Every structure is written in C-alpha cells, then in structure tokens.
Amino acid sequence: MNILLKTLAFSALAVISGQTAAVAQEEQEKPDMMEIAETEADRLQGLLDLEDWQVFYVDSTLKHDFPAMNEELMGLQASKVSNMSLYINVQDKWMERIDSTYRTIFTEEQWNAYLKNGAAKQQKAREKRKQKAIEAEQKLREKLEKM
C-alpha cells in the first residue's frame, strides 16, 4: 500500500511538473511584442545608421503598432475568423502605417536604403493585394447589379 501511494504521488508530481513545463514553454514560444519592436529598432539603427532620436521614434512607433496589430489579429482569431485575407488585410494596414511613420522619421537617404533592403518589395506586394481586393469587389458589385 505504501508503494502504491508513493507511486501515485510521484505520478501526480510528474504530471504537474510536466504541465508546468508545457505552460512555461508555451509562454516562451509566444513572441513578446516589446522585444520584437526593440530588436527591429536595433536592426534598423545598424542598417540605416539612425540617430538616437530616430531610434527612439522607431522604437516608440513599433512598441505601439505591433501590439495594436497583434490585438486586432487576436480579435479576429477570437471571433473564429477563418478567411486568411482578413488577417493579411490587418497586417497590411498596420505595416502601411508603420511605413508612413518611417517616411516622416527617416532622411531621404535612409528611406531609400530602407526601401532597397526589402521594404519596397513588401510595399509592392501590399499594393498588389489591395488592387486585387478592389478588383474583386468591383466584380462582385457588377454581378450583384445584374441580378
């Protein structure tokens, strides 16, 4: 009987510690928006040779916009939205806002370097998605008008 109790107690401790480890691992895997913002600000500082005041504004922008975007995405997820284009639209909206803010922070040379390092390609992809959505909406309106 004593061995059975010890075995049960050990099993219970193993399950509890396993659950605790799983929760800790899950929390560790979730991206910390503030950490991501700081990392991106540091990356841009090195890439574009930003002044301290520019890094401050980039960091502040990202620390506001990343969590706001994440909150909006989590709202879609909580509503059980399965249409991926809605998630992409939210990301595009926030990334356009970030780029718009960057445009006011960066000098012309820094902005051009930012575009050359991938931002132009991302902007082009967002514009293409936006145009596709507009065209799809126009086709739908035409189809509804014919009915």
C-alpha positions as a printed Julia matrix, in Angstrom:
147×3 Matrix{Float64}:
   0.0    0.0     0.0
   2.83   2.36    0.87
   4.48   1.69   -2.51
   1.17   2.38   -4.29
   0.8    5.76   -2.5
   4.38   6.71   -3.34
   3.85   5.74   -6.97
   0.64   7.78   -7.18
   2.3   10.78   -5.52
   5.27  10.55   -7.85
   2.96  10.26  -10.87
   0.95  13.28   -9.74
   4.15  15.32   -9.3
   5.36  14.23  -12.73
   2.07  15.29  -14.35
   2.05  18.65  -12.54
   5.68  19.38  -13.41
   5.01  18.31  -17.0
   2.08  20.72  -17.23
   4.14  23.5   -15.68
   6.93  22.88  -18.19
   4.42  22.88  -21.06
   2.94  26.2   -19.9
   6.42  27.7   -19.49
   7.43  26.5   -22.95
   4.22  27.9   -24.46
   4.83  31.27  -22.82
   8.41  31.19  -24.05
   7.29  30.49  -27.64
   4.85  33.41  -27.73
   6.62  36.39  -29.24
   6.98  39.35  -26.9
   5.89  42.35  -28.95
   8.09  44.76  -27.0
  11.14  42.58  -27.54
  10.36  42.26  -31.26
   9.98  46.05  -31.51
  13.32  46.64  -29.79
  15.07  44.1   -32.0
  13.65  45.68  -35.14
  14.61  49.18  -33.97
  18.16  47.95  -33.31
  18.28  46.28  -36.73
  17.17  49.47  -38.46
  19.66  51.52  -36.45
  22.51  49.37  -37.7
  21.17  49.12  -41.24
  20.32  52.79  -41.76
  22.76  54.46  -39.34
  19.91  56.12  -37.45
  20.45  58.94  -34.99
  19.44  58.31  -31.37
  16.28  60.4   -31.7
  15.29  58.41  -34.8
  15.78  55.12  -32.96
  13.57  56.46  -30.17
  10.77  57.29  -32.62
  11.1   53.99  -34.47
  11.07  52.08  -31.18
   8.05  54.04  -29.91
   6.17  53.52  -33.16
   6.8   49.79  -33.16
   6.0   49.41  -29.45
   2.61  50.94  -30.16
   1.79  49.49  -33.55
   2.96  45.88  -33.1
   0.79  45.22  -30.01
  -2.14  47.07  -31.62
  -1.83  44.92  -34.74
  -1.49  41.79  -32.62
  -4.58  42.75  -30.61
  -6.59  43.21  -33.79
  -5.38  39.86  -35.12
  -6.26  38.16  -31.83
  -9.73  39.72  -32.08
 -10.18  38.06  -35.46
  -8.92  34.79  -34.05
 -11.24  35.04  -31.04
 -14.13  35.62  -33.44
 -13.09  32.41  -35.19
 -12.47  34.18  -38.49
 -11.03  31.67  -40.94
 -10.62  33.91  -44.0
  -6.86  34.45  -44.23
  -7.25  37.53  -46.39
  -8.78  39.36  -43.43
  -5.7   38.63  -41.34
  -3.47  39.78  -44.19
  -5.53  42.97  -44.56
  -4.99  43.78  -40.89
  -1.25  43.2   -41.21
  -1.09  45.29  -44.37
  -2.98  48.15  -42.72
  -0.57  48.29  -39.79
   2.54  47.87  -41.92
   1.4   50.75  -44.13
   1.0   52.87  -41.01
   4.49  51.94  -39.84
   6.0   52.73  -43.24
   4.13  56.05  -43.31
   5.62  56.94  -39.93
   9.08  55.8   -41.01
   8.8   58.13  -44.01
   8.5   61.09  -41.63
  11.37  59.9   -39.41
  13.97  58.86  -41.97
  16.05  61.14  -44.16
  15.78  60.69  -47.92
  18.95  58.56  -47.99
  17.76  56.41  -45.1
  14.34  55.96  -46.69
  15.93  54.85  -49.97
  18.18  52.39  -48.12
  15.14  51.08  -46.22
  13.31  50.54  -49.5
  16.33  48.82  -51.07
  16.56  46.41  -48.13
  13.2   44.78  -48.76
  10.6   47.38  -47.87
   9.92  48.31  -51.5
   9.14  44.68  -52.3
   6.8   44.45  -49.32
   5.08  47.7   -50.28
   4.63  46.45  -53.83
   3.12  43.18  -52.56
   0.71  45.1   -50.29
  -0.32  47.34  -53.18
  -0.87  44.32  -55.4
  -3.08  42.65  -52.75
  -5.01  45.89  -52.3
  -5.58  46.19  -56.06
  -6.75  42.56  -56.25
  -9.25  43.19  -53.47
 -10.59  46.29  -55.22
 -10.99  44.38  -58.47
 -12.76  41.51  -56.7
 -15.11  43.97  -55.02
 -15.89  45.65  -58.36
 -16.66  42.28  -59.97
 -18.94  41.4   -57.09
 -20.8   44.72  -57.39
 -21.23  44.22  -61.13
 -22.53  40.72  -60.53
 -24.99  41.96  -57.91
 -26.21  44.77  -60.19
 -27.03  42.23  -62.89
 -29.25  40.29  -60.52
